[in-house]
Amino acid sequence: MFDVKMLTEKRGAGLAPMAGVTDAAMRLLCHEQGAAWAVSEMLSAKGWVFSKGKNRNACDLLKRLPGEGVAGLQLFGSAPEYMAEAAGMLEDIGFDFIDINFGCPAPKITGNGEGCAMMRDPGAVAAVVRATVNATRLPVTVKIRSGWDDQSVNAPEIARICEDSGARAVAVHARTRMQQYAGRADWSVIRRVKEAVRIPVLGNGDVRSGADALRMLDETGCDGVIVGRGAQGNPWVFREIAAAMAGRTAPPPTPQERADMALRHFELEVMLYGEKRGMLEMRKHIAWYVHGMKGAARFRDKINLMQSAGEVMAALKDFAKTQEDML
């Protein structure tokens, strides 16, 4: 069975779960660049149970690619019985651990009393974690935020409840739900969680470089680091962090490397989802990859008007060539 201690070996950072982002393609590319592990996009436990595994979009969330490495499956829900049933149904699907989402700030999730809204009901948190742990052989971890708002920063309390209910590790995004993704992450909350529990604590929020990762480890005492938005269009951040943890430095990607990676990412998305959906999924990734590069804005506008995968691939190859010519 997978040992959660692997999440704390400090040989690299983990890829945080992000809806619409951390699919099999993204996880593979980040693993190849040094991510120690990753977590999937979140899957509705209730939706999975009701669909009996027949929902195509849900099934797509469960796809894995050879070479991905260690990955957790993230589930969300407020009903213990559905969380337990989904965890039991999915424990043999190929993931290494189950991660429970108590951190999503999206209104469509919190409006149903799920995601970060669960942190307002400690009893419900305990029931969900306990039911999930009892339903699967896989280790269960939890992702939380600092709290709902500045007046209810209760991450240490929630972390203790998760630990007492059987969670094997807790990841803390050091922002409140009301902050969404704005403002600065308050890393002092991560330190307070670390002081409150004995299980591993993973820090998340404003880690965009190797230096950031080392500083988070030093300032908070956390056992490991996970990267979310800092990896968007930049899987090389894991190469940089792994090098920093080993006392080395890693070179930044060249403009051509960035363009070439965008092309490879696009090919993987089309392979996973087919041409039409692959193109839609990739638009945001392309914008992230080319951000700040010469001609990026004009290139993004051009890509968004294209109707076929062949057109996009040809345009990406041409764009990569222009970057090479500028070296």
Contacts in CASP RR format, 6 or more apart in sequence:
PFRMAT RR
TARGET T0000
AUTHOR 0000-0000-0000
METHOD contacts of the structure
MODEL  1
MFDVKMLTEKRGAGLAPMAGVTDAAMRLLCHEQGAAWAVSEMLSAKGWVF
SKGKNRNACDLLKRLPGEGVAGLQLFGSAPEYMAEAAGMLEDIGFDFIDI
NFGCPAPKITGNGEGCAMMRDPGAVAAVVRATVNATRLPVTVKIRSGWDD
QSVNAPEIARICEDSGARAVAVHARTRMQQYAGRADWSVIRRVKEAVRIP
VLGNGDVRSGADALRMLDETGCDGVIVGRGAQGNPWVFREIAAAMAGRTA
PPPTPQERADMALRHFELEVMLYGEKRGMLEMRKHIAWYVHGMKGAARFR
DKINLMQSAGEVMAALKDFAKTQEDML
1 137 0 8 1.000
1 138 0 8 1.000
1 139 0 8 1.000
2 70 0 8 1.000
2 96 0 8 1.000
2 97 0 8 1.000
2 138 0 8 1.000
2 139 0 8 1.000
3 139 0 8 1.000
4 97 0 8 1.000
4 139 0 8 1.000
4 141 0 8 1.000
4 168 0 8 1.000
4 169 0 8 1.000
4 200 0 8 1.000
5 200 0 8 1.000
6 36 0 8 1.000
6 37 0 8 1.000
6 70 0 8 1.000
7 14 0 8 1.000
7 36 0 8 1.000
7 37 0 8 1.000
7 141 0 8 1.000
7 169 0 8 1.000
7 200 0 8 1.000
7 202 0 8 1.000
7 223 0 8 1.000
7 224 0 8 1.000
8 169 0 8 1.000
8 200 0 8 1.000
8 202 0 8 1.000
8 223 0 8 1.000
8 224 0 8 1.000
9 36 0 8 1.000
10 217 0 8 1.000
10 224 0 8 1.000
10 245 0 8 1.000
11 36 0 8 1.000
11 242 0 8 1.000
11 245 0 8 1.000
11 246 0 8 1.000
12 34 0 8 1.000
12 35 0 8 1.000
12 36 0 8 1.000
12 213 0 8 1.000
12 225 0 8 1.000
12 238 0 8 1.000
12 241 0 8 1.000
12 242 0 8 1.000
12 245 0 8 1.000
13 35 0 8 1.000
13 36 0 8 1.000
13 207 0 8 1.000
13 213 0 8 1.000
13 224 0 8 1.000
13 225 0 8 1.000
13 226 0 8 1.000
13 227 0 8 1.000
13 237 0 8 1.000
13 238 0 8 1.000
13 241 0 8 1.000
13 242 0 8 1.000
14 30 0 8 1.000
14 35 0 8 1.000
14 36 0 8 1.000
14 37 0 8 1.000
14 38 0 8 1.000
14 39 0 8 1.000
14 202 0 8 1.000
14 225 0 8 1.000
14 226 0 8 1.000
14 227 0 8 1.000
14 238 0 8 1.000
15 22 0 8 1.000
15 26 0 8 1.000
15 27 0 8 1.000
15 30 0 8 1.000
15 31 0 8 1.000
15 35 0 8 1.000
15 37 0 8 1.000
15 38 0 8 1.000
15 39 0 8 1.000
15 226 0 8 1.000
15 227 0 8 1.000
15 228 0 8 1.000
15 231 0 8 1.000
15 238 0 8 1.000
16 22 0 8 1.000
16 39 0 8 1.000
16 143 0 8 1.000
16 171 0 8 1.000
16 173 0 8 1.000
16 204 0 8 1.000
16 226 0 8 1.000
16 227 0 8 1.000
16 228 0 8 1.000
16 231 0 8 1.000
17 39 0 8 1.000
17 40 0 8 1.000
17 41 0 8 1.000
17 42 0 8 1.000
17 74 0 8 1.000
17 99 0 8 1.000
17 101 0 8 1.000
17 143 0 8 1.000
18 41 0 8 1.000
18 228 0 8 1.000
18 229 0 8 1.000
18 232 0 8 1.000
19 41 0 8 1.000
19 42 0 8 1.000
19 104 0 8 1.000
19 106 0 8 1.000
20 41 0 8 1.000
20 281 0 8 1.000
21 41 0 8 1.000
21 232 0 8 1.000
21 284 0 8 1.000
22 38 0 8 1.000
22 39 0 8 1.000
22 40 0 8 1.000
22 41 0 8 1.000
23 40 0 8 1.000
23 41 0 8 1.000
23 60 0 8 1.000
23 61 0 8 1.000
23 63 0 8 1.000
23 269 0 8 1.000
23 272 0 8 1.000
23 281 0 8 1.000
24 63 0 8 1.000
24 64 0 8 1.000
24 65 0 8 1.000
24 68 0 8 1.000
24 268 0 8 1.000
24 272 0 8 1.000
25 65 0 8 1.000
25 265 0 8 1.000
25 268 0 8 1.000
25 269 0 8 1.000
25 272 0 8 1.000
26 38 0 8 1.000
26 231 0 8 1.000
26 235 0 8 1.000
26 265 0 8 1.000
26 285 0 8 1.000
27 35 0 8 1.000
27 38 0 8 1.000
27 40 0 8 1.000
27 64 0 8 1.000
27 65 0 8 1.000
27 68 0 8 1.000
27 69 0 8 1.000
27 71 0 8 1.000
28 65 0 8 1.000
28 67 0 8 1.000
28 68 0 8 1.000
28 268 0 8 1.000
29 235 0 8 1.000
29 261 0 8 1.000
29 264 0 8 1.000
29 265 0 8 1.000
29 268 0 8 1.000
30 38 0 8 1.000
30 231 0 8 1.000
30 235 0 8 1.000
30 238 0 8 1.000
31 38 0 8 1.000
31 67 0 8 1.000
31 68 0 8 1.000
31 69 0 8 1.000
32 67 0 8 1.000
32 235 0 8 1.000
33 235 0 8 1.000
33 236 0 8 1.000
33 237 0 8 1.000
33 238 0 8 1.000
33 239 0 8 1.000
34 238 0 8 1.000
34 239 0 8 1.000
34 241 0 8 1.000
34 242 0 8 1.000
35 227 0 8 1.000
35 231 0 8 1.000
35 235 0 8 1.000
35 238 0 8 1.000
36 70 0 8 1.000
36 238 0 8 1.000
36 242 0 8 1.000
37 69 0 8 1.000
37 70 0 8 1.000
37 71 0 8 1.000
37 72 0 8 1.000
37 96 0 8 1.000
38 68 0 8 1.000
38 69 0 8 1.000
38 70 0 8 1.000
38 71 0 8 1.000
38 72 0 8 1.000
39 71 0 8 1.000
39 72 0 8 1.000
39 73 0 8 1.000
39 74 0 8 1.000
39 99 0 8 1.000
39 143 0 8 1.000
39 226 0 8 1.000
40 61 0 8 1.000
40 62 0 8 1.000
40 71 0 8 1.000
40 72 0 8 1.000
40 73 0 8 1.000
40 74 0 8 1.000
40 95 0 8 1.000
41 61 0 8 1.000
41 74 0 8 1.000
42 74 0 8 1.000
42 75 0 8 1.000
42 76 0 8 1.000
42 101 0 8 1.000
42 104 0 8 1.000
43 58 0 8 1.000
43 61 0 8 1.000
43 62 0 8 1.000
43 73 0 8 1.000
43 74 0 8 1.000
43 75 0 8 1.000
43 76 0 8 1.000
43 86 0 8 1.000
44 58 0 8 1.000
44 75 0 8 1.000
44 76 0 8 1.000
44 77 0 8 1.000
45 75 0 8 1.000
45 76 0 8 1.000
45 77 0 8 1.000
45 79 0 8 1.000
45 82 0 8 1.000
45 83 0 8 1.000
45 85 0 8 1.000
45 86 0 8 1.000
45 87 0 8 1.000
46 77 0 8 1.000
46 79 0 8 1.000
46 82 0 8 1.000
46 86 0 8 1.000
47 55 0 8 1.000
47 58 0 8 1.000
47 82 0 8 1.000
48 55 0 8 1.000
48 58 0 8 1.000
48 75 0 8 1.000
48 86 0 8 1.000
48 89 0 8 1.000
48 90 0 8 1.000
49 82 0 8 1.000
49 85 0 8 1.000
49 86 0 8 1.000
49 89 0 8 1.000
51 58 0 8 1.000
53 59 0 8 1.000
53 89 0 8 1.000
60 272 0 8 1.000
60 273 0 8 1.000
62 73 0 8 1.000
62 90 0 8 1.000
62 93 0 8 1.000
63 272 0 8 1.000
64 71 0 8 1.000
64 94 0 8 1.000
64 95 0 8 1.000
65 268 0 8 1.000
65 272 0 8 1.000
70 96 0 8 1.000
71 95 0 8 1.000
71 96 0 8 1.000
72 95 0 8 1.000
72 96 0 8 1.000
72 97 0 8 1.000
72 98 0 8 1.000
72 99 0 8 1.000
72 141 0 8 1.000
73 90 0 8 1.000
73 93 0 8 1.000
73 95 0 8 1.000
73 97 0 8 1.000
73 98 0 8 1.000
73 99 0 8 1.000
74 98 0 8 1.000
74 99 0 8 1.000
74 100 0 8 1.000
74 101 0 8 1.000
74 143 0 8 1.000
75 83 0 8 1.000
75 86 0 8 1.000
75 87 0 8 1.000
75 90 0 8 1.000
75 98 0 8 1.000
75 99 0 8 1.000
75 100 0 8 1.000
75 101 0 8 1.000
75 132 0 8 1.000
76 100 0 8 1.000
76 101 0 8 1.000
76 104 0 8 1.000
76 109 0 8 1.000
76 114 0 8 1.000
76 115 0 8 1.000
77 83 0 8 1.000
77 101 0 8 1.000
77 114 0 8 1.000
77 115 0 8 1.000
77 118 0 8 1.000
77 128 0 8 1.000
78 112 0 8 1.000
78 113 0 8 1.000
78 114 0 8 1.000
78 115 0 8 1.000
78 117 0 8 1.000
78 118 0 8 1.000
78 124 0 8 1.000
78 128 0 8 1.000
79 128 0 8 1.000
80 127 0 8 1.000
80 128 0 8 1.000
80 130 0 8 1.000
80 131 0 8 1.000
80 132 0 8 1.000
81 131 0 8 1.000
83 100 0 8 1.000
83 128 0 8 1.000
83 131 0 8 1.000
83 132 0 8 1.000
83 135 0 8 1.000
84 131 0 8 1.000
84 132 0 8 1.000
84 134 0 8 1.000
84 135 0 8 1.000
85 135 0 8 1.000
87 98 0 8 1.000
87 132 0 8 1.000
87 135 0 8 1.000
87 136 0 8 1.000
87 138 0 8 1.000
87 140 0 8 1.000
88 135 0 8 1.000
88 136 0 8 1.000
90 98 0 8 1.000
91 98 0 8 1.000
91 136 0 8 1.000
91 137 0 8 1.000
91 138 0 8 1.000
95 138 0 8 1.000
96 138 0 8 1.000
96 139 0 8 1.000
97 138 0 8 1.000
97 139 0 8 1.000
97 140 0 8 1.000
97 141 0 8 1.000
97 168 0 8 1.000
98 132 0 8 1.000
98 136 0 8 1.000
98 138 0 8 1.000
98 139 0 8 1.000
98 140 0 8 1.000
98 141 0 8 1.000
99 140 0 8 1.000
99 141 0 8 1.000
99 142 0 8 1.000
99 143 0 8 1.000
99 171 0 8 1.000
100 128 0 8 1.000
100 129 0 8 1.000
100 132 0 8 1.000
100 140 0 8 1.000
100 141 0 8 1.000
100 142 0 8 1.000
100 143 0 8 1.000
100 167 0 8 1.000
101 114 0 8 1.000
101 115 0 8 1.000
101 143 0 8 1.000
102 115 0 8 1.000
102 116 0 8 1.000
102 118 0 8 1.000
102 119 0 8 1.000
102 125 0 8 1.000
102 142 0 8 1.000
102 143 0 8 1.000
102 144 0 8 1.000
102 145 0 8 1.000
102 158 0 8 1.000
103 115 0 8 1.000
103 116 0 8 1.000
103 118 0 8 1.000
103 119 0 8 1.000
103 143 0 8 1.000
103 144 0 8 1.000
103 145 0 8 1.000
103 173 0 8 1.000
103 177 0 8 1.000
104 110 0 8 1.000
104 114 0 8 1.000
104 115 0 8 1.000
104 116 0 8 1.000
105 115 0 8 1.000
105 116 0 8 1.000
105 145 0 8 1.000
105 177 0 8 1.000
105 178 0 8 1.000
105 179 0 8 1.000
105 180 0 8 1.000
105 181 0 8 1.000
109 115 0 8 1.000
109 116 0 8 1.000
109 117 0 8 1.000
110 116 0 8 1.000
110 117 0 8 1.000
110 177 0 8 1.000
111 117 0 8 1.000
116 144 0 8 1.000
116 145 0 8 1.000
116 147 0 8 1.000
116 148 0 8 1.000
116 177 0 8 1.000
117 148 0 8 1.000
117 177 0 8 1.000
118 124 0 8 1.000
118 125 0 8 1.000
118 128 0 8 1.000
119 125 0 8 1.000
119 144 0 8 1.000
119 145 0 8 1.000
119 147 0 8 1.000
119 148 0 8 1.000
119 152 0 8 1.000
119 154 0 8 1.000
119 155 0 8 1.000
119 158 0 8 1.000
119 177 0 8 1.000
120 148 0 8 1.000
120 152 0 8 1.000
122 154 0 8 1.000
122 157 0 8 1.000
122 158 0 8 1.000
122 161 0 8 1.000
123 161 0 8 1.000
125 158 0 8 1.000
125 161 0 8 1.000
125 162 0 8 1.000
125 165 0 8 1.000
126 161 0 8 1.000
126 162 0 8 1.000
126 164 0 8 1.000
126 165 0 8 1.000
129 140 0 8 1.000
129 142 0 8 1.000
129 161 0 8 1.000
129 162 0 8 1.000
129 165 0 8 1.000
129 166 0 8 1.000
129 167 0 8 1.000
130 165 0 8 1.000
130 166 0 8 1.000
132 140 0 8 1.000
133 140 0 8 1.000
133 165 0 8 1.000
133 166 0 8 1.000
133 167 0 8 1.000
139 168 0 8 1.000
139 169 0 8 1.000
140 166 0 8 1.000
140 167 0 8 1.000
140 168 0 8 1.000
141 167 0 8 1.000
141 168 0 8 1.000
141 169 0 8 1.000
141 170 0 8 1.000
141 171 0 8 1.000
142 159 0 8 1.000
142 162 0 8 1.000
142 167 0 8 1.000
142 169 0 8 1.000
142 170 0 8 1.000
142 171 0 8 1.000
143 170 0 8 1.000
143 171 0 8 1.000
143 173 0 8 1.000
143 204 0 8 1.000
144 155 0 8 1.000
144 158 0 8 1.000
144 159 0 8 1.000
144 162 0 8 1.000
144 170 0 8 1.000
144 171 0 8 1.000
144 172 0 8 1.000
144 173 0 8 1.000
145 155 0 8 1.000
145 172 0 8 1.000
145 173 0 8 1.000
145 174 0 8 1.000
145 175 0 8 1.000
145 176 0 8 1.000
145 177 0 8 1.000
146 153 0 8 1.000
146 155 0 8 1.000
146 172 0 8 1.000
146 173 0 8 1.000
146 174 0 8 1.000
146 175 0 8 1.000
146 176 0 8 1.000
146 186 0 8 1.000
146 189 0 8 1.000
147 153 0 8 1.000
147 154 0 8 1.000
147 155 0 8 1.000
147 158 0 8 1.000
147 176 0 8 1.000
147 177 0 8 1.000
148 154 0 8 1.000
148 176 0 8 1.000
148 177 0 8 1.000
148 178 0 8 1.000
149 176 0 8 1.000
149 177 0 8 1.000
149 178 0 8 1.000
150 176 0 8 1.000
150 178 0 8 1.000
152 176 0 8 1.000
153 176 0 8 1.000
153 189 0 8 1.000
155 172 0 8 1.000
155 189 0 8 1.000
155 192 0 8 1.000
155 193 0 8 1.000
156 189 0 8 1.000
156 192 0 8 1.000
156 193 0 8 1.000
156 195 0 8 1.000
156 196 0 8 1.000
156 197 0 8 1.000
157 196 0 8 1.000
159 170 0 8 1.000
159 172 0 8 1.000
159 193 0 8 1.000
159 196 0 8 1.000
159 197 0 8 1.000
159 201 0 8 1.000
160 196 0 8 1.000
160 197 0 8 1.000
162 170 0 8 1.000
163 170 0 8 1.000
163 197 0 8 1.000
163 198 0 8 1.000
163 199 0 8 1.000
167 199 0 8 1.000
168 199 0 8 1.000
168 200 0 8 1.000
169 199 0 8 1.000
169 200 0 8 1.000
169 201 0 8 1.000
169 202 0 8 1.000
169 223 0 8 1.000
170 193 0 8 1.000
170 197 0 8 1.000
170 199 0 8 1.000
170 200 0 8 1.000
170 201 0 8 1.000
170 202 0 8 1.000
171 201 0 8 1.000
171 202 0 8 1.000
171 203 0 8 1.000
171 204 0 8 1.000
171 226 0 8 1.000
172 189 0 8 1.000
172 190 0 8 1.000
172 193 0 8 1.000
172 201 0 8 1.000
172 202 0 8 1.000
172 203 0 8 1.000
172 204 0 8 1.000
172 222 0 8 1.000
173 185 0 8 1.000
173 203 0 8 1.000
173 204 0 8 1.000
173 205 0 8 1.000
174 185 0 8 1.000
174 186 0 8 1.000
174 187 0 8 1.000
174 188 0 8 1.000
174 189 0 8 1.000
174 190 0 8 1.000
174 203 0 8 1.000
174 204 0 8 1.000
174 205 0 8 1.000
174 206 0 8 1.000
175 181 0 8 1.000
175 182 0 8 1.000
175 183 0 8 1.000
175 185 0 8 1.000
175 186 0 8 1.000
175 205 0 8 1.000
181 229 0 8 1.000
184 206 0 8 1.000
185 204 0 8 1.000
185 205 0 8 1.000
185 206 0 8 1.000
187 203 0 8 1.000
187 205 0 8 1.000
187 206 0 8 1.000
187 216 0 8 1.000
187 219 0 8 1.000
187 220 0 8 1.000
188 220 0 8 1.000
190 201 0 8 1.000
190 203 0 8 1.000
190 216 0 8 1.000
190 220 0 8 1.000
190 221 0 8 1.000
190 222 0 8 1.000
191 219 0 8 1.000
191 220 0 8 1.000
191 221 0 8 1.000
191 222 0 8 1.000
193 201 0 8 1.000
194 201 0 8 1.000
194 220 0 8 1.000
194 221 0 8 1.000
194 222 0 8 1.000
194 223 0 8 1.000
200 223 0 8 1.000
200 224 0 8 1.000
201 220 0 8 1.000
201 221 0 8 1.000
201 222 0 8 1.000
201 223 0 8 1.000
201 224 0 8 1.000
202 222 0 8 1.000
202 223 0 8 1.000
202 224 0 8 1.000
202 225 0 8 1.000
202 226 0 8 1.000
203 216 0 8 1.000
203 220 0 8 1.000
203 222 0 8 1.000
203 224 0 8 1.000
203 225 0 8 1.000
203 226 0 8 1.000
204 225 0 8 1.000
204 226 0 8 1.000
204 227 0 8 1.000
204 228 0 8 1.000
205 228 0 8 1.000
206 212 0 8 1.000
207 213 0 8 1.000
207 216 0 8 1.000
207 225 0 8 1.000
207 226 0 8 1.000
207 227 0 8 1.000
207 228 0 8 1.000
207 230 0 8 1.000
207 241 0 8 1.000
208 227 0 8 1.000
208 230 0 8 1.000
208 237 0 8 1.000
209 237 0 8 1.000
209 240 0 8 1.000
209 241 0 8 1.000
209 244 0 8 1.000
210 237 0 8 1.000
210 240 0 8 1.000
210 241 0 8 1.000
210 243 0 8 1.000
210 244 0 8 1.000
210 245 0 8 1.000
211 244 0 8 1.000
213 225 0 8 1.000
213 227 0 8 1.000
213 241 0 8 1.000
213 244 0 8 1.000
213 245 0 8 1.000
214 244 0 8 1.000
214 245 0 8 1.000
216 222 0 8 1.000
216 225 0 8 1.000
217 224 0 8 1.000
217 225 0 8 1.000
225 241 0 8 1.000
227 237 0 8 1.000
227 238 0 8 1.000
227 241 0 8 1.000
230 237 0 8 1.000
231 237 0 8 1.000
231 238 0 8 1.000
232 284 0 8 1.000
232 285 0 8 1.000
232 288 0 8 1.000
233 258 0 8 1.000
233 261 0 8 1.000
233 262 0 8 1.000
233 285 0 8 1.000
233 288 0 8 1.000
233 289 0 8 1.000
233 291 0 8 1.000
234 253 0 8 1.000
234 288 0 8 1.000
235 261 0 8 1.000
236 250 0 8 1.000
236 252 0 8 1.000
236 253 0 8 1.000
236 257 0 8 1.000
239 250 0 8 1.000
240 249 0 8 1.000
240 250 0 8 1.000
240 252 0 8 1.000
242 250 0 8 1.000
243 249 0 8 1.000
243 250 0 8 1.000
244 250 0 8 1.000
253 261 0 8 1.000
254 323 0 8 1.000
254 327 0 8 1.000
255 293 0 8 1.000
255 294 0 8 1.000
255 323 0 8 1.000
255 326 0 8 1.000
255 327 0 8 1.000
256 320 0 8 1.000
256 323 0 8 1.000
256 324 0 8 1.000
256 327 0 8 1.000
258 289 0 8 1.000
258 290 0 8 1.000
258 293 0 8 1.000
258 323 0 8 1.000
259 289 0 8 1.000
259 290 0 8 1.000
259 293 0 8 1.000
259 316 0 8 1.000
259 319 0 8 1.000
259 320 0 8 1.000
259 323 0 8 1.000
260 320 0 8 1.000
261 289 0 8 1.000
262 285 0 8 1.000
262 286 0 8 1.000
262 289 0 8 1.000
262 290 0 8 1.000
262 316 0 8 1.000
262 320 0 8 1.000
263 313 0 8 1.000
263 316 0 8 1.000
263 317 0 8 1.000
263 320 0 8 1.000
265 282 0 8 1.000
265 285 0 8 1.000
265 289 0 8 1.000
266 278 0 8 1.000
266 282 0 8 1.000
266 285 0 8 1.000
266 286 0 8 1.000
266 309 0 8 1.000
266 312 0 8 1.000
266 313 0 8 1.000
266 316 0 8 1.000
267 313 0 8 1.000
269 278 0 8 1.000
269 279 0 8 1.000
269 281 0 8 1.000
269 282 0 8 1.000
269 285 0 8 1.000
270 278 0 8 1.000
270 279 0 8 1.000
270 282 0 8 1.000
270 309 0 8 1.000
272 278 0 8 1.000
273 281 0 8 1.000
275 308 0 8 1.000
275 309 0 8 1.000
278 309 0 8 1.000
279 306 0 8 1.000
279 308 0 8 1.000
279 309 0 8 1.000
279 312 0 8 1.000
282 312 0 8 1.000
283 303 0 8 1.000
283 304 0 8 1.000
286 300 0 8 1.000
286 303 0 8 1.000
286 316 0 8 1.000
287 300 0 8 1.000
290 296 0 8 1.000
290 299 0 8 1.000
290 300 0 8 1.000
290 319 0 8 1.000
293 323 0 8 1.000
294 322 0 8 1.000
294 323 0 8 1.000
294 326 0 8 1.000
299 315 0 8 1.000
299 319 0 8 1.000
302 315 0 8 1.000
303 312 0 8 1.000
303 315 0 8 1.000
306 312 0 8 1.000
306 315 0 8 1.000
END
